[in-house]
Amino acid sequence: MMSPEQNELITRIGPGTKCGALMRHYWHPVALTDELPAERPAKAVRVLGQDFVLFRDERGRYGLLDRDCPHRGADLAFGRLENGGLRCLFHGWLFDVDGKCLETPAEPEGSVLCQRVRQRSYPVMVKNGIVFAYLGDGEAPAFPDFDCFLAPSTHAFAFKGLIECNWLQALEVGIDPAHASYLHRFYEDEDTSAAYGKQFRAASSDSDIPMTRLLREYTRPQIDVEGTDYGLRLFALRKLNDKHTHVRVTNLVFPYAFVIPMSSEMTITQWHVPIDDTSCYWYAIFTSFGKPVDHAQMREQRLKLYELPDYRPHIGRHNQYGYNVAEQATQTYTGMGFDINVHDQWAVESQGRIQDRTREHLGYSDKAIVAYRRLLLSAIGQVANGEKPPMWLDAQRAATIRGPIAIDGMGPTQDWQSYWKDVDARRRTASSWAAQTPPPRVA
């Protein structure tokens, strides 16, 4: 059982906290590129309990600055985009993407005040529709050569959504292989040919059994967890008979992402980015190994669930997650509709803004959660001792970390260990882009 002190340690991420110090060793998604439209490419963002302004200048360069103007603290998020930077509305001070002060127009002619002023800036990088930022001190780590970053933009789609609870419980639902048989149970199976863009609705590789039926009928998966160079690899095995076992391979990418299969040709890489201690955004890149992603359809599907500009869910705590008694009796396990994002939102938000882990009783199905918390505590200790944590990568190491492999497939019961690797190899060989990249190393 976890102590209150441990729960505080692993959930609090603001400036001056030990977990916050760990988090500031990594790149974090801070916005979708879609959030910076041509008519005004600037917006306020809050990440790890800090406030920033993100903008794109006339040359197409992205900048992330502290939000308060270094002159007298006015809000730069309302600034004017002009003359190569972002101009404060209060006295016209102008800053470029690197935080350099370009002008202080209200000062006397010949003033050199501008030369002595600098706004803190943070490195930013765009990867397949997501703007990432490094919020720490010193050298930023390199990006790993994950599939979601290597795929061409035609084969990747990015989106996000707001979750009103602590980042850790939002992450932990994604590394819980057992919950899908209950939380995402449907009592009727749809035509799998209409499952595009929907999680747990298609058939898995080498099978014509809908995932909805598989999850509903095989509710006690064997769960195995192994350490990897990027975090953890999870296996969920649902044995149908002596010949066939359904194999699901998912991944925890330290510190707070997971990589899971969406269909036989598409994977989801999803980050759980703390806004502060009691809210977070999920950011996802959907990556296709087969056909190009239908961006219009994927976006239309998700805008039915999320409201712009904040990507706040239409169905949530404020309207009882759409709970319907009649539906719960006949159609879905939750009575909360047919989109699993709503189910997950209820599961993690209903635990409270910050889950009280001193009251929980973990079981066999929580193996991955236990393994992750141990990894997190160890990493917090490493940073406190002045060491680099897991997944802090230099360029050489980053180029060796690939994948990760994420598949659903119907494999042989006796040789499932080889099966999932073979499925991934087949998928990569047939892919227009993945066939050109070195495959992941698998021990």
N, C-alpha and C positions, 0 to 999 in steps of 0.2 A: 504494500500500500504506500502511496506517495504522501510525503509530508507537505504541509502548507508552504514551507520554505522552498522545497523542490518545485512545487507547482508554480510559485512565483518566479523562480529562477528560469524555468523553461518557457514561460509565456510572455514575460515582459521584455519589450524590444526597444524601448525609447533610449535617448541619449543617456549615457552613464550607467546603463544596466549591463550585466555580463552577457546575456543573450543578445542584446543589442550590439555589443562589441563584436560578437561572433558574426552577426548578420552583416555588419559593415565591412566584411571581408569579401563580399560577393557582389556580382551584378544583379540588379533588380529591375523587373518590368515596372515602368512608371506611367506608361500611356500607350494606347494604340496610335499608330500613325494617322488613322481615321479621325482622331480627336483633334488634329491640328489642320483644319480646313484652310484652303487657299485664301479665303477672305479674311481670316484672322488666325494664323497659326501660333497661338499662345494660350496657355491655360495654367491654372493653379493645380498643383498636385501635392498630395500629402503621403509620405512614405516613411515607415519606421518612426512615426511620431514627430516628424519634421515637415516643415512647409517650404515648398519650392515653387518656382515658376519655370515652366518648360516652354521654349519657343523655337521657331525656325526663322532664320533671317532671309534676306532677299537672295542670298547666294545658295540657299538650301541647306545651310549648316544648322544643326540642332544645338541648343544650349540649355543647360539646367543651372539655375542660380538660386541662392537663398532668396526667399520671397520678400523679405523686408529690405527696402532701400537703405544702403549704408549711410545715407545722408541723415535722414530723420525718421526712418522706419516706415515710410509709406508703402503701400502694397504694389509691388511691381507687376502683379498679375493683371492689373488694369492698364499697364503701360502701352505706349505707342510703339508700333513696329516701324522703324524708319532709320535712315542713314546708317545702316549696317549694324543695328542693334535694337535694344529695348529701352525706351525712354520713360523715365518716371514722370508721372503727371504732375507731381507736386512742384518741382523746380527745374524739370527738364534734363536732369542728369541722364546720360546715355551710356549703356553698358553693352559690350559685345558678348558673343557666346562663351568667351573665355573669362568673363567677369572684368575685363579691362574697362576702365572708365574712359570714354572717348570724348565726352563733352560735359562741362558744367556751365551752361549758358547764362545762368543768373549771376555768376561771379564776375568781378571786374576784368577788363581787358588785360591780358598778360598774366592772369592768375595761373599758378602751377598746381593748384589744389588737386586737379584731375589726375595729375601724375602720381599723387600720393595715396589715391583711393583705389581699392579693388574690391569687387564683390566676389564672395566665394562662389566658384563654379565647380561643376562635377563632370567627369567624363561621361559621354553618352554614345550609344551605338544602336543602330537600327538593325533588327534581325527579323525578316519575314513578317513585317507589319506591326512589330512591337518595338517601342523605344525602351532600351535598357540603360540604366545609370549605375555608376559606381559611387557609393556614398561614403567610402572610407578614406583613410589617410594612406599616403604612400602609393606604391605601384598597384595598379589594378591587375587582377588575374586575367588569364586568357580564356576565351570561350572554347569549350570542347567541340569537337566535330560531330555533334549530334545530327541525326537525320533531319530534325525540324529546322536546323540552321543550314544544312547542305542542300535541301530540296529547293528547286527553283520556285519563284513566287507563284507560278501557275499551279503548283502542286501543294501549296500551303495556304491556310486561311487562319487569321487571328481574330479572337474575340475576347471579351471579359465579362465579369459580372460581380456585383457587390454582394458581400456576405456580412451580416451584422453580428459577428462574434469574433473571438480571438482566432488568429491564423492557425494555431496548432490543431484545434479541433476540426477546422476546415480541411487541413491536410490529412488528418488521421482517418477520415472517412474514405479517402482514396487508397489507403493501404490496408483496408479491411476487406479481404476477399469473401468473407462469409455473408456480409450484410445484403449483398445483391439478391440472394435467394428469398429474402423477406421484404426488405424495404422497396425493392424494385420488382415485386412479383405482380404479374398480370394474369388474370384468370382466362383470358382469351388470347389466342395467337394470331397476329396479323400476317398478311402476305409479306414474306421477307424481301420481295422485289421492290417493295415500297419503303424500305428501311433506310434509304440514303440520308445521312446526316443525323441519325438517331442512335443513341447508345443502347446496347442490349436488345436490339430489335431484329437484327439480321441473323442469318445462320453463320456459324463459324466455319473456318477452313475445313475442307474434307468432310463436310456434313450438310445434310439438308434439314436438320432439326433446328427450329427457331430457338434462339438463345432464351426467349421468354419461357419456353417449355422446359428447356434444359435446367434453367435456374429454379424453376418451380418444382420440378420432380426430383432433383438431386441437391439436397439442401445441406449436406454435411461434407464439405470438401476437405480433403487432406491438404494441409497447408505446410509448405516448407519455405524457409527464408535463408538466403545465403548472402554474405558480404561480397561486395564488388568494389572496383576502383572508383565508382561513382556514387556508391551508397549501398542499396540493398536490391536483390532480385527476389521476387516472390513467385511461388508456384502454388496454384490452386488446382487440385486434381479431383475431378468428379468421375468416379468409376461407374460405368454403365453395366459392364459385364466383364468376363474374363478376357475378352478380346479388345474391348474399346474403353478408353478413358478420355474424358475431355480434359485438355490441358490449357490452362490460362496462365500466361507469363506476364507479370507486370513489374514495375520498377519504382523505387524511391531514389530520386536524384537529390543528393544533399545540397543545400539545406532544406528546401521545402517544395520540391517539384515531384510529380510522378509522371511516368510514361506508361500508357495503357493502350490496348487495342480498342478500336471502335468498330472495325469490320475487318474482313480478310485483307483489304488493301489499304486501310487508313488507320493511323495511330493518333493519339492525343497526348501532347506534352503540356502539362498544366502546372503553373506556378501559383502559390498561395501567398500573396504579397501583403504583409502587414501595413495597413494604413496607420493604425495605432494599436493599442493593446486590445481594443474591443471591436475592431472591424477590419476587414481585409477585402482585397479583390482577388478573384481567380482570373488569371490570364491563360489562354490556351492557344497553341498552334496545332491545327489539324493538318496532318501530313499524309498525302496520298502517294503510295508506291505505284498505283495503277494509272487511271485516267486523271487528267487535270481536275482540280477541285472546282465544283460549280459554286463560285463565290456568291453569286446572286441568291441561289437557293439556300446556301448555308446562312447567309446574313438574314434573309427573310425569315427563316425558321427561328432564329435566335431573337430577332426583334419582336416576335410575338410574345416573348417571355421577359424581355428587358426594355426598360424605358430610357431613352437618351435625355439629357447628356450624361447622367451619372451612372448609367447601366444598372439602375436599380430594378429588381424584379417586380413585375406586375403582380405576381402572386407570392405572398410571403406572410410574415408575422402580422402585418397590418390587416390582412383579410383572412386569417386563419388558414393560410396555405391552400385555400380553395377546398377545404375539407367538406366532403359530402357523404353522409351516412349511407345512402342507397348505393352509391358507387363502391364504398368500402365493402358492402355486403356481396356484391355481384361481379365487380369488374377489376378492382385493384386492391392490393393489400392495405394501402394507406388511405384510400379514399381521397387522394390529393392529386388526381389527374394522371396523365400518361407521360409526363416528362420527368425524367429522373433527376433533373436539376432541382425541381421543387422538392422532391423527396429528400435529397441530400441537404438542401437548405433547411428544411424542418429538422432533420436529424441533428445537425450541428448547432443551429440556433436555439433549439429547445433545451440544450445543455446549459444555457445561460451565456452571458456575454463572455465570461471566462469560466470554463468548466472547473468545478471543484473535484479534482482527481483524488482527494483524500477519501471520497465516499464511493469510489468505483471498485468493482470486483472483477478483475480480468480473468479470462479463460483461455483455452487452447486456441480459439479463433483469433485471439489478439496477439499472436506471436510476432507479427510484423510491427505492431505498435510498441510492444515491449522492446524489440530490437532497435527500433528507431529512437526511442527515448534514451536508451543507453548510449547510442551513438551521439545524440544531441548533447547529453550531459558531458560525455567525454570531450567533445569538440569545444564546449564552453570552457572546460578546464584547460584545454590546450591553448586557447587564446589568452586566458587569464595568466598562463605561464609564459607568454611571449612567443608561442609557437604558431606555425601556420596550421589551419584546420583542414579537415578533409575537403577535397574538391577545390582547394585553392591551387590553381593550375598555372604553371609557366607554359610558354608556347610549345615546348617539346612534349610535355605530358599531355597537353590539351589535344594535340594531334593524334594521340594514341587512344583516346577515349571516344568510342563511336557507339552508334545505336541510340539508346539501348534497345534490345529486341523485346517486342511486345506482341504477343499473338494469342488468339483463341483458336483451338483446333481439335478435331477428333482424332486422337492418336491411338497407337497400340498400347494396351495395358502393360505389356512386358518390356517395351522399349520406348517409353515416352520421353526418356532423357535425350535420345537422339532426335526424336520426332520434331520437337519445337525448333531445333536448330535447322533441320532440313526445310521446314516450312518457311523460315526466314530466308534461307539461302535461295529457295525457289522464287520467292517474292522479289528479292533483290535482282536476281538474274533476269527476270522478266521486266524489270522497271526501266523506263527510259532514262532516268537520272541516277538511281541508286546503283545500277550496274557499272557506272563509271567511277564509283567511289570504293575504297577498300572496305571490306566487310568488318563488322565488329569482331573483336577478339573474345572468344568464349573458352573458359578453362574446361 
